[in-house]
């Protein structure tokens, strides 16, 4: 008996030590050592910088790198959050960051035309709070738009932002290492034939993420390619800093049947495997690609955990600095800190925060500013208007093949081991296998390869009511269910909303009203996408894996459908409109709230300079005159690259 007790005790101690070691490693992975980081803004009182960048999100990281390349200028990057934890680098658990201290966790106002199956008719608006911004909690899909997107921008007043003007910056992000489409088209991606790199070449000396690989793996030859066995894998790397990985149809059954579907649907359909900004199984956002390499520059200062309360102007409406608010928890109430600027302030706070800061600084609709007692610097009616976003309708498709991500696979020891040792497996992607649309079409579908989901987790990030969730996910209790979601979306929604101040304080969350589905043309557009998803499921490629689409049984839509026999009957438009208005979810792609234009009422001109004042620019998704036909994160990087050139040209 004594031996048994000793054995149990030894096992318990061993397990505790292993768990403790893993916890320490996890904490260490989440710690960033930033030599030029400042946490107390009071140390900068009355300091002056050549450039002040407000917001260290996707665009802010690019700007900080590009502007600080010149050692003769000083740059201050101000961010309301701090560094993200280790969880942010693991692609599949990106949604776990939502609702935490790393998320602004905004909500829309109760929606009149949509969201009827969500709590209080409100959509959740997760926005990353920390260095890297929303690029640290998003799905990392890499998409650089289509020519029509940018030509549309020019027609709306964004001169020099057409396809020809944007192509060099998009190519910089999109150019494959070996072969590929030299015309900037996303249609065709060549097989990867690059030389393999050793561990020392792959990982920079300041990147302790490399420690998730064993020592033997570090010294082995590591292929960038997604496919495990063949040297012909598809892995793309930008000629600059981004690393682009494409799902290989030879390695993913869902990607294969998806890309085979147009053989039956018709060649007018454009179905591609998903592409991610992932490097060897690790998230590779603009934070990793642009900001981290600039950490050691003595002319770049990074002020974290600090909000910019307003931008300051002199009597001639020239920017003279910013007023920042010390972080909460520094003891008794601290007065705001003034930091002066020599050349320009660049707003890169994102499409939701940028219009708030502009208005609090006196740039916005005159009546709204006066209502809150804000002194008007420039009457700009467009600030906070033109708010657009994508909507996605999820439809569950069950399959009888082992091809998707399930809860059982995610929680298995083998998946964790595979990821920690090789940066592969279900944890190394976000489960999106492919994206498709008619060529040049206004709508499209996304194949999200999650067969089973955790009810509490998904409801937590979607705000779905219980009965709505269970109608859309009929196998919610089966943790081994194989299947996927088809997300149907309208690429160019016509509905527009607005962002309005709650009061004159930076800590007060504004009112976000995107007016989803207010314009009836969006219903028709999304119905076309849904019918494309349904047709795709009926192709021979998807029938070969037993695909079956489950139309949701929604009580409020029961008078209109679903069809009794979904294999022979098609749902009515009224049924599809009803489920759209019930449960379509935000695509998390807000933009347009400080749009470029030629006329005097536009918020910024084609140089991204804020009209009516001097020394202030906006560089983020706020300036988009219209949506891009897909995920916008990589386009934001391209806009920031071009914005950096405009700023540097002006300084010269």
C-alpha positions in Angstrom: 0.0 0.0 0.0 2.9 2.3 0.8 4.4 1.8 -2.7 1.0 2.6 -4.3 0.8 5.9 -2.3 4.3 6.8 -3.3 3.5 6.0 -7.0 0.3 8.2 -6.8 2.2 11.0 -5.1 5.1 10.8 -7.6 2.6 10.9 -10.5 0.8 13.9 -9.0 4.0 15.8 -8.5 5.2 15.0 -12.0 1.9 16.2 -13.5 2.0 19.4 -11.4 5.6 20.1 -12.5 4.7 19.5 -16.2 1.6 21.7 -15.9 3.7 24.4 -14.1 6.4 24.3 -16.8 3.8 24.6 -19.6 2.2 27.5 -17.8 5.6 29.2 -17.5 6.3 28.6 -21.2 2.8 30.0 -22.1 3.4 33.1 -20.0 6.9 33.6 -21.5 5.5 33.3 -25.0 3.1 36.1 -24.3 5.8 38.5 -23.0 7.3 41.0 -25.4 10.5 42.9 -24.4 10.2 46.3 -26.2 13.2 48.5 -25.4 11.5 51.7 -26.7 8.1 51.1 -24.9 6.8 53.9 -22.6 3.9 53.1 -20.2 3.6 56.5 -18.4 2.7 59.4 -20.7 3.7 61.9 -18.0 7.4 61.3 -18.9 6.5 62.8 -22.3 5.0 66.0 -21.0 5.8 68.8 -23.5 8.1 66.5 -25.5 8.0 67.0 -29.2 8.1 64.5 -32.0 8.2 64.9 -35.8 5.3 62.5 -36.3 2.7 61.2 -33.9 0.7 58.1 -35.0 -2.5 57.5 -33.1 -3.3 53.8 -33.0 -1.0 50.8 -33.4 -3.4 48.6 -35.4 -2.9 47.1 -38.8 -2.1 50.5 -40.4 -0.3 52.1 -37.5 2.3 49.3 -37.4 3.1 49.9 -41.0 3.4 53.6 -40.6 5.6 53.3 -37.5 8.0 51.1 -39.4 8.1 53.2 -42.6 8.3 56.6 -41.0 11.0 55.6 -38.5 13.2 54.2 -41.3 14.7 57.7 -41.5 16.9 58.0 -38.4 16.8 61.8 -38.6 13.1 62.0 -37.7 11.4 61.1 -34.4 8.2 59.1 -34.3 5.7 58.5 -31.4 3.2 55.6 -31.7 0.4 55.8 -29.2 -1.8 52.8 -28.4 -4.6 52.4 -25.9 -3.8 48.8 -25.2 -0.6 46.9 -24.6 0.9 43.7 -26.0 -1.4 40.7 -26.7 -0.9 37.4 -24.9 0.4 34.1 -26.3 -3.1 33.0 -27.4 -3.1 35.6 -30.2 -0.4 33.7 -32.1 -2.3 30.5 -32.4 -4.6 30.9 -35.5 -7.6 28.7 -34.6 -8.2 30.2 -31.1 -8.2 33.8 -32.3 -11.9 34.2 -31.4 -11.0 33.3 -27.8 -9.5 36.8 -27.5 -12.9 38.3 -28.1 -14.6 39.7 -25.0 -11.3 39.8 -23.1 -9.2 42.8 -22.1 -7.6 42.6 -25.6 -11.0 43.5 -27.2 -12.8 46.8 -27.2 -15.9 44.7 -27.2 -18.2 47.2 -28.9 -21.9 46.6 -29.8 -24.1 48.1 -32.4 -27.2 50.0 -31.5 -30.3 47.7 -31.7 -30.8 47.1 -35.4 -34.2 47.8 -37.0 -33.7 45.9 -40.3 -31.6 42.9 -39.1 -30.3 40.9 -36.2 -33.8 39.9 -34.9 -32.4 36.6 -33.6 -29.6 38.2 -31.6 -29.7 39.5 -28.1 -31.4 42.9 -28.1 -31.1 43.0 -31.9 -27.4 43.9 -31.4 -24.3 42.8 -33.3 -21.0 42.4 -31.4 -18.2 44.5 -32.8 -14.9 43.0 -31.6 -11.9 45.3 -32.2 -8.4 44.5 -31.1 -7.0 46.5 -28.2 -3.2 46.4 -28.2 -0.2 46.5 -30.4 -1.4 45.0 -33.7 -5.0 45.9 -33.2 -7.7 43.8 -34.9 -4.9 42.1 -36.9 -4.2 40.2 -33.7 -7.7 38.7 -33.3 -9.0 38.4 -36.9 -9.1 35.3 -39.1 -5.9 36.4 -41.0 -7.5 35.9 -44.5 -5.3 37.5 -47.2 -7.1 39.3 -50.0 -6.0 42.2 -52.0 -9.2 43.2 -53.7 -10.2 43.1 -57.4 -9.6 45.9 -60.0 -13.2 46.9 -59.9 -12.9 47.8 -56.2 -10.3 50.5 -56.7 -11.8 51.8 -59.9 -15.0 52.2 -57.9 -13.0 54.2 -55.3 -11.9 56.6 -58.0 -15.4 57.1 -59.4 -16.4 58.0 -55.8 -13.7 60.7 -55.7 -10.6 58.9 -54.6 -8.3 60.2 -57.4 -5.1 58.2 -57.9 -6.5 55.4 -55.8 -7.7 53.4 -58.8 -6.4 49.9 -59.6 -3.4 51.3 -61.5 -2.5 53.5 -58.5 -2.9 50.7 -55.9 -1.4 47.8 -57.9 2.3 48.4 -56.9 1.4 48.4 -53.2 -0.9 45.3 -53.6 1.8 43.5 -55.6 4.3 44.2 -52.8 2.1 42.1 -50.5 0.9 39.6 -53.0 3.9 38.6 -55.1 4.7 34.9 -54.9 8.3 33.8 -54.4 8.1 31.4 -57.4 5.9 32.2 -60.4 2.4 33.3 -59.9 0.2 35.9 -61.5 2.3 39.0 -62.4 -0.8 41.0 -63.2 -1.9 41.2 -59.5 -4.8 38.8 -60.1 -5.5 36.4 -57.3 -6.8 33.8 -59.7 -3.8 31.6 -60.1 -1.1 30.7 -57.6 1.9 28.6 -58.6 3.3 25.7 -56.6 5.9 26.5 -54.1 9.4 25.7 -55.3 11.5 27.8 -53.0 14.6 26.6 -51.2 13.9 25.3 -47.7 15.4 27.2 -44.8 16.9 25.9 -41.6 15.5 26.9 -38.2 18.1 29.6 -37.6 17.3 31.2 -41.0 13.6 30.9 -40.4 13.5 32.5 -37.0 15.0 35.9 -36.2 17.1 36.1 -33.0 14.5 38.3 -31.3 11.6 35.9 -31.9 11.0 33.6 -29.0 8.0 32.1 -30.7 10.5 29.7 -32.3 10.6 27.9 -29.0 7.3 26.1 -29.8 9.4 23.8 -32.0 11.7 21.2 -30.5 15.4 21.8 -30.7 15.7 19.0 -33.3 13.0 20.7 -35.4 14.8 24.0 -35.3 17.9 22.5 -36.9 16.0 20.4 -39.4 15.0 21.6 -42.8 11.6 23.3 -42.5 9.4 23.9 -45.5 7.3 27.0 -45.7 4.7 25.1 -47.6 1.4 24.1 -46.2 1.4 20.5 -47.4 3.4 18.2 -45.2 5.0 15.8 -47.5 5.6 17.2 -51.0 8.3 19.8 -51.8 5.8 21.2 -54.3 3.7 22.7 -51.5 2.0 26.0 -51.9 3.5 28.6 -49.7 3.7 32.2 -50.8 5.9 34.9 -49.3 5.6 38.6 -50.0 8.7 40.3 -51.5 8.4 42.6 -48.4 7.5 41.5 -45.0 4.2 39.6 -45.0 4.2 35.8 -45.2 1.3 34.3 -47.1 0.2 30.6 -46.8 -2.4 29.1 -49.1 -4.4 26.0 -48.2 -3.3 23.2 -50.5 -6.2 21.2 -52.1 -4.0 18.2 -52.2 -3.8 18.4 -48.5 -7.3 19.5 -47.6 -10.3 17.5 -48.9 -12.7 20.5 -48.3 -10.5 22.8 -50.3 -10.3 20.1 -53.1 -14.0 19.6 -53.5 -14.5 23.4 -53.2 -12.1 24.2 -56.0 -13.5 21.3 -58.1 -17.1 22.7 -57.9 -16.7 25.3 -60.7 -16.1 22.4 -63.1 -19.8 21.7 -62.8 -21.1 25.2 -61.9 -19.4 26.9 -64.8 -16.1 28.6 -65.6 -17.7 32.0 -64.7 -17.2 31.1 -61.0 -14.0 31.9 -59.3 -13.3 29.5 -56.4 -9.9 29.6 -54.7 -8.3 28.0 -51.7 -8.1 30.3 -48.7 -4.9 32.3 -48.2 -3.7 33.4 -44.7 -1.1 35.7 -43.2 0.4 32.8 -41.3 4.1 31.9 -41.0 4.8 28.3 -40.0 1.6 27.9 -38.1 2.0 31.3 -36.3 -0.1 34.4 -36.9 1.9 36.9 -38.9 0.1 40.2 -38.7 1.4 43.7 -39.5 2.6 43.8 -35.9 5.0 40.9 -36.5 5.9 41.9 -40.1 6.3 45.7 -39.5 6.4 46.8 -35.9 8.5 44.1 -34.2 11.5 44.7 -36.6 11.4 48.4 -35.6 11.5 47.8 -31.8 15.1 48.7 -31.5 15.1 52.0 -33.4 16.1 54.8 -31.0 14.0 57.4 -33.0 10.8 55.4 -32.5 8.9 55.6 -29.1 5.9 53.3 -28.4 3.5 54.7 -25.8 1.1 52.0 -24.6 -2.0 51.8 -22.3 -2.7 55.5 -23.2 -5.7 57.0 -25.1 -5.5 60.1 -27.2 -8.3 62.4 -25.9 -8.1 64.9 -28.7 -5.9 66.5 -31.3 -4.8 70.1 -30.6 -4.7 72.9 -33.2 -3.3 76.4 -33.2 -5.2 79.6 -34.4 -4.5 78.7 -38.0 -6.0 75.2 -37.7 -2.5 73.6 -37.9 -2.0 70.6 -35.7 0.2 71.4 -32.8 0.0 68.2 -30.8 -2.2 65.7 -29.0 -3.7 65.5 -25.5 -3.3 62.0 -24.1 -5.0 60.5 -21.1 -2.9 58.5 -18.6 -4.1 54.9 -18.0 -6.7 54.2 -15.4 -5.2 52.8 -12.2 -2.2 55.1 -11.9 -3.4 56.3 -8.5 -5.4 59.4 -8.0 -6.8 61.2 -11.1 -4.1 62.5 -13.4 -4.5 65.5 -15.6 -4.2 65.0 -19.4 -0.7 65.2 -20.9 0.2 67.4 -23.8 2.6 66.1 -26.4 3.6 68.4 -29.3 4.2 67.5 -32.9 6.6 69.1 -35.4 5.3 67.8 -38.7 2.1 65.7 -38.7 -0.3 63.7 -36.6 -1.6 60.6 -38.4 -4.9 59.0 -37.2 -4.8 55.2 -37.6 -7.3 54.3 -34.8 -9.6 52.3 -37.1 -12.9 52.9 -38.7 -14.8 53.0 -35.3 -12.4 55.1 -33.3 -11.0 57.5 -35.8 -14.3 59.4 -36.3 -14.8 59.6 -32.5 -11.3 61.2 -32.1 -11.9 63.6 -35.0 -15.2 64.8 -33.5 -13.8 65.2 -30.0 -11.1 67.3 -31.6 -13.6 69.6 -33.2 -13.8 68.1 -36.7 -17.2 66.8 -37.6 -20.9 67.8 -38.1 -21.3 71.2 -36.6 -24.7 70.5 -34.9 -23.5 67.3 -33.3 -20.3 69.0 -32.0 -22.3 71.9 -30.5 -24.8 69.5 -28.9 -21.9 68.1 -26.9 -20.2 71.5 -26.2 -17.3 70.8 -28.4 -15.6 73.8 -30.1 -15.9 73.5 -33.8 -12.5 73.6 -35.6 -14.0 72.5 -39.0 -17.5 71.6 -40.0 -17.1 68.2 -41.6 -20.6 66.5 -42.1 -19.0 63.3 -43.5 -17.2 62.3 -40.3 -18.8 59.2 -38.9 -21.1 58.8 -42.0 -20.8 56.3 -44.9 -20.3 53.5 -42.3 -20.4 50.2 -44.1 -19.7 46.6 -43.2 -20.2 43.1 -44.6 -22.8 40.6 -43.4 -22.4 36.8 -43.5 -25.2 34.3 -43.2 -24.0 30.9 -41.8 -25.6 27.7 -43.2 -24.5 24.4 -41.8 -23.6 21.5 -44.1 -23.0 18.0 -42.7 -20.7 15.6 -44.5 -19.8 11.9 -44.0 -16.1 12.3 -44.6 -13.3 13.0 -42.1 -12.3 16.4 -43.4 -13.3 19.2 -41.0 -12.3 20.7 -37.7 -14.3 19.3 -34.8 -14.2 20.0 -31.1 -12.9 16.5 -30.4 -9.9 17.1 -32.8 -9.2 20.6 -31.3 -9.0 19.2 -27.8 -7.1 16.1 -28.7 -3.5 15.6 -27.3 -2.4 14.7 -30.8 -3.5 18.1 -32.3 -1.7 20.0 -29.5 1.4 17.9 -30.0 1.4 18.3 -33.7 1.1 22.1 -33.4 3.7 22.5 -30.7 6.2 20.3 -32.5 5.6 21.2 -36.1 3.3 24.2 -36.3 0.8 22.1 -38.2 -2.6 20.5 -37.7 -6.0 22.0 -36.9 -4.6 24.6 -34.6 -2.4 26.1 -37.3 -5.2 27.6 -39.5 -8.6 29.3 -38.9 -10.5 26.4 -40.6 -11.5 28.5 -43.6 -10.8 26.3 -46.7 -11.9 28.4 -49.6 -13.5 31.6 -51.0 -15.6 31.8 -54.1 -17.8 34.1 -56.2 -18.8 34.8 -59.8 -16.0 36.6 -61.5 -16.4 40.3 -60.8 -19.6 39.5 -58.8 -21.1 41.5 -56.0 -21.6 38.4 -53.8 -19.7 35.4 -52.7 -19.4 32.4 -50.4 -16.8 31.3 -47.8 -16.2 27.7 -46.8 -15.6 27.6 -43.0 -14.6 24.1 -42.2 -15.9 23.8 -38.6 -18.0 20.6 -38.2 -18.8 21.0 -34.6 -18.8 24.1 -32.4 -19.0 24.9 -28.7 -22.4 26.5 -28.1 -21.3 28.8 -25.3 -18.2 29.9 -27.2 -20.0 30.7 -30.5 -22.9 32.4 -28.8 -20.4 34.4 -26.8 -18.8 35.8 -30.0 -22.0 36.1 -32.1 -24.7 37.2 -29.5 -27.1 34.7 -31.0 -30.2 33.8 -28.9 -30.3 30.1 -27.8 -33.1 29.0 -30.1 -31.5 30.8 -33.1 -28.2 29.2 -32.5 -29.7 25.7 -32.2 -31.8 26.2 -35.4 -28.6 27.1 -37.4 -26.4 24.4 -35.8 -28.6 21.3 -35.4 -25.7 19.1 -34.3 -24.5 21.5 -31.6 -24.3 18.7 -29.0 -22.2 16.4 -31.2 -18.5 17.2 -30.7 -17.3 14.9 -33.4 -19.8 16.0 -36.1 -18.1 16.5 -39.5 -19.2 19.3 -41.6 -18.7 23.0 -42.5 -20.4 26.3 -42.7 -21.1 28.2 -45.9 -21.0 31.9 -45.2 -22.9 33.8 -47.8 -22.1 37.5 -48.2 -22.7 40.6 -50.3 -19.4 42.1 -51.3 -20.8 45.5 -52.1 -23.6 46.3 -49.6 -25.5 49.5 -50.4 -26.7 50.0 -46.8 -24.9 52.8 -44.9 -24.9 53.8 -41.3 -23.2 56.2 -38.9 -21.2 56.7 -35.8 -22.3 59.3 -33.2 -20.8 60.6 -30.0 -22.4 59.7 -26.7 -20.8 62.6 -25.0 -17.5 64.6 -25.1 -15.3 62.1 -23.3 -12.9 59.7 -25.0 -13.8 56.8 -22.6 -17.5 56.9 -23.5 -18.4 54.4 -26.2 -20.0 56.0 -29.2 -23.3 54.9 -30.8 -22.5 52.5 -33.7 -25.4 52.1 -36.1 -24.4 50.3 -39.4 -28.0 50.0 -40.5 -27.5 46.4 -41.8 -29.9 45.5 -44.6 -31.6 48.9 -44.6 -31.2 49.0 -48.4 -33.4 46.2 -49.9 -30.9 45.7 -52.7 -28.6 44.0 -50.1 -31.3 41.4 -49.6 -31.3 40.5 -53.3 -27.5 40.4 -53.3 -27.3 38.1 -50.3 -30.0 35.8 -51.6 -27.9 35.3 -54.8 -25.0 34.3 -52.5 -27.2 31.9 -50.6 -28.5 30.2 -53.8 -24.9 29.9 -55.0 -24.0 28.1 -51.7 -27.0 25.8 -52.2 -26.0 25.0 -55.8 -22.5 24.3 -54.8 -23.6 21.8 -52.2 -25.5 19.9 -54.9 -22.5 19.5 -57.2 -21.0 16.1 -57.7 -17.8 17.2 -55.9 -19.7 17.9 -52.7 -22.1 14.9 -53.1 -19.0 12.7 -53.1 -18.5 13.6 -49.4 -22.1 13.3 -48.5 -22.8 17.0 -48.2 -26.2 17.9 -46.9 -27.3 21.5 -46.3 -29.5 22.1 -43.2 -32.0 24.9 -43.7 -32.7 26.4 -40.3 -36.2 26.1 -38.7 -36.8 29.6 -37.3 -40.1 30.1 -35.6 -40.6 33.7 -36.9 -39.9 32.4 -40.5 -42.1 29.2 -40.3 -44.8 30.7 -42.6 -42.3 30.9 -45.4 -40.2 27.7 -45.1 -37.9 25.9 -45.1 -38.7 23.5 -48.0 -40.0 20.1 -46.9 -37.7 18.3 -49.3 -34.5 20.3 -49.6 -33.0 17.9 -52.2 -35.8 18.7 -54.7 -37.3 22.0 -53.5 -35.7 25.4 -53.3 -36.4 27.9 -50.5 -38.5 30.9 -51.3 -37.1 34.4 -51.4 -39.4 35.4 -48.5 -37.9 32.6 -46.4 -34.4 33.6 -47.3 -35.1 37.2 -46.5 -36.5 36.2 -43.1 -33.5 34.1 -42.0 -31.2 36.9 -43.3 -33.0 39.5 -41.2 -32.9 37.1 -38.2 -29.3 35.8 -38.1 -26.9 37.3 -40.6 -23.8 38.2 -38.7 -21.3 41.0 -39.1 -18.2 40.2 -41.1 -16.1 42.5 -38.9 -15.1 44.8 -41.8 -16.2 48.3 -40.8 -15.0 51.2 -43.0 -15.8 54.4 -44.8 -16.3 56.7 -41.8 -13.7 59.3 -42.9 -13.8 58.7 -46.6 -11.6 60.1 -49.4 -13.3 62.5 -51.8 -12.7 65.4 -54.2 -15.4 67.7 -52.9 -15.0 70.1 -49.9 -17.3 68.0 -47.7 -15.1 64.9 -48.0 -13.3 64.1 -44.8 -9.9 63.6 -46.4 -8.4 64.5 -49.8 -6.6 62.1 -52.1 -3.4 62.7 -50.1 -5.3 61.4 -47.0 -5.0 65.0 -45.5 -8.0 66.0 -43.4 -9.8 68.8 -45.1 -10.1 72.2 -43.3 -7.0 71.7 -41.1 -3.2 71.3 -41.7 -0.8 68.7 -40.5 -3.4 65.9 -39.9 -4.0 62.8 -42.0 -6.1 59.6 -41.6 -4.6 56.3 -42.7 -6.9 53.3 -42.0 -10.1 51.7 -43.3 -12.0 54.9 -42.4 -10.8 56.4 -45.7 -12.3 53.6 -47.9 -15.0 55.3 -50.1 -16.6 51.8 -50.6 -16.0 48.2 -49.4 -13.5 45.9 -51.0 -14.9 42.6 -52.3 -13.6 40.5 -49.5 -11.6 40.7 -46.3 -9.9 44.2 -46.0 -7.0 43.7 -43.7 -4.3 43.3 -46.4 -5.8 46.2 -48.3 -5.4 48.3 -45.2 -1.7 47.4 -45.2 -1.4 48.5 -48.8 -3.2 51.8 -48.0 -0.8 52.3 -45.2 2.2 51.7 -47.5 0.9 54.2 -50.0 0.0 56.6 -47.2 3.6 56.3 -45.9 4.9 57.3 -49.3 2.6 60.3 -49.5 3.8 61.5 -46.1 7.5 61.0 -46.9 7.1 62.7 -50.3 5.5 65.7 -48.5 8.4 65.8 -46.0 10.9 65.9 -48.8 
